[in-house]
Amino acid sequence: MTQWVENPTGGRDRGPAALARAWLEVLTSPRRFFERGIAPGDQAPGLVFAMTVVLLEEATRFALVPGAAPSIGGRPALAALFGLALVTVFVAPAALHLTGALQTVLLMATVRDRAGTSETVQVIAYATAPCVFAGIPSPTLRAACAVYGAVLFFVGLRTVHETTTLRALVAGAIPAAIVFGYAFRGFAALGEIAVWTASEVCLRVPEVGAQVCLPLG
């Protein structure tokens, strides 16, 4: 399940080391990764990758953010484990495949010659790599994770479907907003960093209490 294919005719070893290598490569060499690490019909490794990212992100959030973990029947540890299992085993795979289906429909309207649904699902899965840190209670870090994830997603769409940057942006805007803006709470984090009023825009770094405001007009 954790084997991922580097190219259509070869593969890599199974196990945690292969997942860690995929994570590092998609973060540091995304174009090369999406050119060589995505293969038709090879969804299982991408699914395991995304589930692992969600598991680590939610475990971090439950541990560090007060009130984030569910509480059922006065047994917080058991409730937290149940919540992690639910979001990792059921919610994450369902969200991944539903978003992949939506992205496929949008690609049909914008890209004539494109790769298949399996490749699209893999792009979404591997683009979540930065969000492994999104559970840390830092709006700045969470916003950076979401933005970087969206960038990886657009790079993946452009590379795998061999289309232009503009078409990738148009086709991927809604799925990117769903995954990185809402699922990983990127929009909420950006709302804490950038505040607009009628007369000025303020950029904040909540972690250190810093703020810079610029007048509008």
C-alpha positions, 0 to 999 in steps of 0.5 A: 500500500505504501509503494509509490511508482517513480515512473510508469515502468518502475517502483520504490520500496514499501514502508515508512521510508518510501513515504518520507522520501515521497514527502521530501521530494514533492516539497523540494522538487515538485515538478520532477516529482509530478513528472516521475512519481505519478502513474496511471492506476496507482492511487493506493500510495497517494491515498496512504500518503494523504491519510498519513498527512491528515493523521499527523496534522490532526494528531498535532492539532488535538495535542496542541489546540485546547478543545480541538479533540472531541470529548465523548463520555468523559474519556478524552484519550479514547475520544481523541483516538476515535476522532483520529480514526474517523477523520483519517480512515473515512473522512480523508479518503472520501474527501480526496475522491470527491474532490478528485471527481470534481477536479476531473469534471472541471478539467474536462471543461478546460483541458482537451487532452488530459491524464486520467482521474487516477492521476488527478487524485494522486496530484491532490494527495501529494500536494497536501504534503506541507499540511502535515504542519498545519495542526500547529497552532500558528496562523502564519504557519498554517497559512504558509502550509495552505498556500504552499500546498495550493502551489504544489497542486497547481504545479501538479495539475500543469505537469501531469495534465500537460496544460498551461499555468492559466488553465491549471489555475482556472480548473484547479481554483475551486478544488484548491479552495476546498482542500487548502482553504477550508479542509486545512483551514487556510482561509481562516488563517489568512483571515487572522493575518490580513485584515482589511478595513475601509481605510487600511489593510493590516498585516499581522504576525499573531505569534509575536504580536506584530502588525503593519498597517498600510493606508488604502487610497 
